[in-house]
Amino acid sequence: MKRIAVMTSGGDAPGMNATVRAVVRSGIDKGMEVLGVIKGYAGLIENNFTELSLRSVSDIIHRGGTILRTARCPEFKTEKGQKTAIKNLAAAGIEGIVVIGGDGSFMGAKVLSERGVPTIGIPGTIDNDIAYTDFTLGFDTACNTILDAINKIRDTMSSHERISIVEVMGRNCGDLALWSGIGGGAEIIIVPEAPLSDAQIVKKLTQFKKSGKYSGIIVMAEGAGHADELMERLTKRTGFHIRSTVLGHIQRGGSPSMQDRYLGTSFGAYAVDLLYRGIGNRIIGIKNNKIFDTDITEGLKQVKKFNKKLYKLAETVAK
């Protein structure tokens, strides 16, 4: 291939810029021209391409978000939108494309592959909710952002002998809550895969108080409930001093961690190598600390399994 493109789609994730940088520089190293698609699938339909050079991706490896920007694009789900995108790719001479995003972005990548455009998907989502890979791009940074918030909240909770409910992202997958909760020494972790009733939470809080704990942290994934509502219910039932914090979009931003810079760089270079060899219809991941690729259709069929062993460990060390 002589000309390829790279795009970011769906929610932004720290490490996306590191990936774009790796795609551009690896592609140029192999004698390719690399174009950036502005605003994801919307950019494909709007014919919004920009040529990327070695210098245009300087000074971005440390930046969060995505320099290519991203947007939702319902139009790409239509026959007309897909045909327009394919037409624009052909007119621009683009022979292959790297799509960085979550499962929704991968569904779009699958469509491009089925329509004859060699496509490589790179998992970029802070939720870590893609089944075939151990970790997604941005997850580690988001966990560290949450951990930093928990550390600060714990200081004030200890000072006032209060309990804080920290609500983090994760509608269908509780990995952010689970991993950051373990790292932050949370007393209780509430995730959609292992919901807790109010009675169970009250029992745990009562046991902690009897053991001598007068402050604590509850980490709750947004898919398991709302921190403000839980705070009101628990306060009425226990009389404890309880506060709530919803972290929101702070979890998406920030300079990517070493892990996410490494993943982005490795994923990007790997994707370019596949396209250089004429291989498409693949998605890249990491399993047992090894970068690999798999068929996009097969990868999307896999179902995310909740790490029950890790959740049990969290309960054990919280006592």
C-alpha positions as MATLAB code, in Angstrom:
seq = 'MKRIAVMTSGGDAPGMNATVRAVVRSGIDKGMEVLGVIKGYAGLIENNFTELSLRSVSDIIHRGGTILRTARCPEFKTEKGQKTAIKNLAAAGIEGIVVIGGDGSFMGAKVLSERGVPTIGIPGTIDNDIAYTDFTLGFDTACNTILDAINKIRDTMSSHERISIVEVMGRNCGDLALWSGIGGGAEIIIVPEAPLSDAQIVKKLTQFKKSGKYSGIIVMAEGAGHADELMERLTKRTGFHIRSTVLGHIQRGGSPSMQDRYLGTSFGAYAVDLLYRGIGNRIIGIKNNKIFDTDITEGLKQVKKFNKKLYKLAETVAK';
ca = [
       0.000    0.000    0.000;
       1.139    3.511   -0.814;
      -1.525    5.608    0.907;
      -3.337    4.841    4.172;
      -5.468    6.775    6.628;
      -5.924    6.856   10.398;
      -8.960    7.980   12.388;
     -10.233    8.172   15.954;
     -13.872    7.456   16.710;
     -16.288    7.303   19.641;
     -15.247    8.515   23.075;
     -11.723    9.897   23.326;
      -9.130    8.014   25.357;
      -5.624    8.923   26.552;
      -3.099    7.296   24.237;
      -4.972    7.951   21.006;
      -2.443   10.613   20.004;
       0.429    8.243   20.742;
      -1.234    5.763   18.380;
      -1.732    8.334   15.622;
       1.928    9.326   15.964;
       3.051    5.714   15.639;
       0.838    5.088   12.594;
       2.151    8.182   10.822;
       5.827    7.628   11.519;
       5.726    3.869   10.908;
       3.842    4.432    7.675;
       6.267    7.063    6.405;
       9.161    4.795    7.375;
       7.685    2.181    5.020;
       7.344    4.688    2.176;
       3.615    5.325    2.656;
       1.628    8.529    2.645;
      -0.620    8.853    5.704;
      -3.811   10.896    5.848;
      -5.764   11.772    8.973;
      -9.552   11.615    8.995;
     -11.009   14.530   10.947;
     -13.942   13.725   13.276;
     -14.133    9.964   12.735;
     -16.801    8.464   10.492;
     -18.331   11.907   10.019;
     -15.046   12.906    8.387;
     -15.260    9.985    5.963;
     -18.695   11.140    4.838;
     -17.718   14.833    4.737;
     -14.497   14.055    2.825;
     -12.511   15.688    5.613;
      -8.951   14.419    5.203;
      -5.628   16.021    6.061;
      -2.114   14.901    5.128;
       0.026   13.995    8.123;
       3.810   14.370    8.179;
       6.589   13.507   10.601;
       6.399   17.020   12.055;
       2.605   17.234   12.237;
       2.651   14.515   14.903;
       5.520   15.996   16.911;
       4.780   16.889   20.528;
       1.570   14.861   20.784;
       2.617   11.618   22.498;
       2.042   13.202   25.919;
      -1.297   14.820   25.087;
      -4.683   13.402   26.035;
      -7.710   13.508   23.748;
      -7.170   13.246   20.002;
      -5.732   15.773   17.565;
      -7.936   14.232   14.853;
     -11.021   14.934   16.973;
     -13.963   12.579   17.189;
     -17.734   12.651   16.744;
     -20.763   10.370   16.772;
     -22.050    9.647   13.275;
     -25.497    8.002   12.956;
     -25.365    8.657    9.200;
     -22.605    6.054    8.751;
     -25.071    3.389    9.859;
     -27.106    4.051    6.698;
     -26.508    2.614    3.234;
     -26.147    6.100    1.788;
     -23.606    7.146    4.390;
     -21.489    4.049    3.882;
     -21.465    4.425    0.101;
     -20.439    8.065    0.419;
     -17.578    7.135    2.759;
     -16.309    4.404    0.418;
     -16.506    6.786   -2.536;
     -14.509    9.453   -0.696;
     -11.843    6.959    0.381;
     -11.425    5.780   -3.207;
     -11.274    9.346   -4.557;
      -8.543   10.178   -2.041;
      -6.559    7.124   -3.115;
      -6.691    5.600    0.357;
      -5.948    1.874    0.199;
      -6.288    0.977    3.863;
      -7.373    2.564    7.128;
      -6.628    2.305   10.859;
      -9.636    2.886   13.127;
      -8.978    3.703   16.803;
     -12.024    3.388   19.060;
     -14.407    1.144   20.990;
     -16.822   -1.586   19.973;
     -19.101    0.834   18.102;
     -16.132    2.059   16.091;
     -15.185   -1.547   15.387;
     -18.643   -2.212   13.959;
     -17.958    0.602   11.498;
     -14.531   -0.869   10.746;
     -16.212   -4.187   10.020;
     -18.487   -2.452    7.511;
     -15.501   -0.870    5.739;
     -13.773   -4.259    5.554;
     -16.874   -5.909    4.146;
     -17.074   -3.192    1.511;
     -13.528   -3.895    0.339;
     -11.430   -1.422    2.342;
      -8.637   -3.183    4.283;
      -9.227   -1.993    7.852;
      -7.364   -2.476   11.125;
      -9.067   -1.728   14.461;
      -7.218   -0.567   17.577;
      -9.123   -0.724   20.908;
      -9.300    2.785   22.346;
     -11.740    3.182   25.254;
     -11.219    3.927   28.927;
     -13.927    1.420   29.950;
     -11.826   -1.664   29.099;
     -15.060   -3.274   27.901;
     -13.775   -5.053   24.771;
     -13.668   -8.791   25.364;
     -10.853  -10.108   23.154;
      -8.077   -7.965   24.672;
      -6.783   -7.816   28.244;
      -6.504   -4.026   28.151;
      -7.768   -1.182   25.989;
      -6.000    2.065   25.206;
      -6.744    4.701   27.868;
      -7.841    2.336   30.635;
      -4.618    2.586   32.637;
      -4.571    6.393   32.527;
      -8.221    6.603   33.565;
      -7.560    4.263   36.496;
      -4.706    6.486   37.640;
      -6.890    9.581   37.332;
      -9.521    7.918   39.525;
      -6.842    6.753   41.944;
      -5.555   10.294   42.331;
      -9.082   11.492   43.124;
      -9.623    8.682   45.644;
      -6.371    9.569   47.416;
      -7.450   13.181   47.826;
     -10.992   12.305   48.868;
      -9.722    9.802   51.436;
      -7.657   12.537   53.112;
     -10.706   14.648   53.841;
     -12.937   11.680   54.681;
     -10.408   10.523   57.295;
     -10.195   14.018   58.753;
     -13.960   14.229   59.253;
     -14.682   10.534   59.882;
     -16.931   10.328   56.833;
     -17.700    7.820   54.104;
     -17.448    8.873   50.468;
     -19.159    7.292   47.484;
     -17.059    7.889   44.365;
     -18.946    7.322   41.115;
     -16.799    6.405   38.104;
     -17.556    5.622   34.472;
     -18.555    2.157   33.279;
     -22.120    1.558   32.123;
     -21.842   -2.136   31.340;
     -18.336   -2.948   32.517;
     -17.074   -2.390   36.061;
     -13.347   -2.646   35.348;
     -12.642    1.025   36.094;
     -14.324    0.731   39.482;
     -12.759   -2.644   40.253;
      -9.141   -1.863   39.357;
      -9.082    1.686   40.733;
     -10.973    0.528   43.821;
      -8.325   -2.073   44.572;
      -5.532    0.434   43.971;
      -7.256    3.006   46.174;
      -7.973    0.585   49.001;
     -11.739    1.048   48.685;
     -13.782   -0.572   51.422;
     -16.644   -1.404   49.035;
     -16.704   -1.721   45.229;
     -20.042   -1.748   43.408;
     -20.120   -2.875   39.770;
     -22.921   -3.870   37.366;
     -21.557   -7.420   37.138;
     -21.880   -7.942   40.908;
     -24.634   -5.623   42.203;
     -25.073   -5.105   45.934;
     -28.373   -4.356   47.655;
     -28.644   -1.477   50.098;
     -28.991   -4.030   52.910;
     -25.691   -5.669   51.920;
     -23.919   -2.316   51.816;
     -25.341   -1.294   55.195;
     -24.175   -4.597   56.684;
     -20.642   -4.053   55.371;
     -20.514   -0.477   56.670;
     -21.759   -1.584   60.092;
     -19.114   -4.315   60.252;
     -16.391   -1.843   59.298;
     -17.483    0.548   62.037;
     -17.490   -2.228   64.611;
     -13.940   -3.140   63.593;
     -12.777    0.412   64.298;
     -13.108    2.078   60.896;
     -14.704    5.519   61.008;
     -14.104    6.586   57.408;
     -14.081    4.804   54.099;
     -14.398    4.841   50.332;
     -17.125    3.228   48.239;
     -16.319    3.104   44.525;
     -19.393    2.713   42.322;
     -19.545    2.195   38.545;
     -22.194    4.367   36.894;
     -23.853    1.246   35.499;
     -24.533    0.042   39.051;
     -26.366    3.155   40.255;
     -25.991    6.836   41.092;
     -23.787    8.047   43.917;
     -26.084   10.891   45.000;
     -29.113    8.625   45.276;
     -27.198    5.928   47.145;
     -25.821    8.544   49.544;
     -29.332    9.677   50.473;
     -30.597    6.136   51.008;
     -27.603    5.029   53.095;
     -27.661    8.177   55.215;
     -31.303    7.545   56.116;
     -30.661    3.903   56.956;
     -27.412    4.295   58.915;
     -27.131    7.833   60.197;
     -23.473    7.797   59.094;
     -21.826   10.918   57.642;
     -21.782   10.100   53.915;
     -20.748   12.246   50.940;
     -20.793   11.576   47.187;
     -18.508   12.580   44.331;
     -19.214   12.017   40.622;
     -15.908   12.205   38.744;
     -17.426   12.557   35.271;
     -15.359   13.482   32.226;
     -12.185   14.183   34.179;
     -11.615   10.440   33.697;
     -11.275   10.831   29.920;
      -8.606   13.523   29.913;
      -5.041   13.923   31.014;
      -1.596   12.994   29.818;
      -1.463    9.254   29.041;
       0.431    6.958   31.376;
       3.561    5.092   30.344;
       1.407    1.994   29.780;
      -0.938    3.785   27.384;
       1.911    5.462   25.514;
       3.516    2.042   25.097;
       0.264    0.414   23.976;
      -0.541    3.238   21.565;
       2.906    3.117   20.005;
       2.945   -0.678   19.752;
      -0.625   -0.947   18.450;
      -0.035    1.764   15.838;
       3.165    0.257   14.456;
       1.587   -3.207   14.400;
      -1.428   -1.905   12.443;
       0.773   -0.286    9.809;
       2.766   -3.490    9.372;
      -0.454   -5.425    8.701;
      -1.629   -2.937    6.076;
       1.829   -2.821    4.505;
       1.517   -6.568    3.966;
      -1.948   -6.138    2.457;
      -3.766   -7.545    5.493;
      -7.079   -6.059    6.623;
     -10.215   -7.056    8.516;
      -8.226   -7.414   11.756;
      -8.313   -5.928   15.245;
      -5.302   -5.610   17.513;
      -5.084   -6.350   21.217;
      -2.808   -7.449   24.035;
      -3.110  -10.820   25.768;
      -0.714  -12.108   28.419;
       1.509   -9.086   27.690;
       1.818   -9.966   23.990;
       0.510   -7.819   21.120;
      -1.592   -9.845   18.674;
      -4.276   -9.509   16.005;
      -7.481  -11.394   15.341;
     -10.294  -11.430   12.793;
     -12.612   -8.499   13.413;
     -15.785  -10.598   13.166;
     -14.480  -13.244   15.549;
     -13.191  -10.645   17.980;
     -16.533   -8.846   18.145;
     -18.338  -12.108   18.910;
     -16.466  -12.565   22.186;
     -18.258  -11.695   25.409;
     -16.492   -9.798   28.195;
     -16.016  -11.974   31.288;
     -16.070  -10.392   34.728;
     -12.967  -11.093   36.786;
     -14.606  -12.736   39.809;
     -11.250  -13.700   41.305;
     -10.105  -10.091   41.322;
     -13.413   -8.948   42.822;
     -13.077  -11.533   45.594;
      -9.545  -10.290   46.283;
     -10.912   -6.749   46.610;
     -13.375   -7.940   49.251;
     -10.662   -9.816   51.150;
      -8.192   -6.934   51.401;
     -10.910   -4.383   52.293;
     -11.503   -5.886   55.732;
];
